[in-house]
Amino acid sequence: MTSYPNMQGTYSAWANTGCSSTSEWNCVDETSANTSDYLSTSSSSIKESFNFSDSGLSGETINNLTLYYYAKSYSKSKNKIQPLIRSGGINYLGNVFSLTSSYGYYSQKFATNPSTGYAWTLTEIEALEAGMRTYSSNGGG
């Protein structure tokens, strides 16, 4: 099952193109990649997050959570981002992605909730925020 953001999360520091600053989640909620609306930043350690509170799941077993990104570098020297999830009010970062000058797909799998160390529950998925952070050095995308 795929879930798309339906609301802005705690962080909204990336610049937006083609969507309102009060609903930046609209820049990243497409079912297929669209580069006419997007978020970008050339600064390091900048966060953006979104809510996914309407999963439509009921009585399902959740085997893992995988975040997908369609991204490219901001510039040759501003090219690193990290997946970010916010669970239980705490931020957890995934692997650093070194982006290229062309759009490409990147993904990060979370087999368990890092907040609990156990399998994800529906309640945790419904309360989840997910997004990205630019890396502390050479951040940008």
Buried (B, 14 or more C-beta within 10 A) or exposed (E): EEBEBBEBBBBBBBBBEEBEEEBBBBBBBEEEEEEEBBBBBBEBEBBBBBBBBEBEEEEEEBEEBEBEBBBBBBEEEBBBBBBBBBBEEEBBBBEBBEBEEEBBEBEBEBEEBBBEEEEBEBEBBBBBBBBBBBBEEBBBB
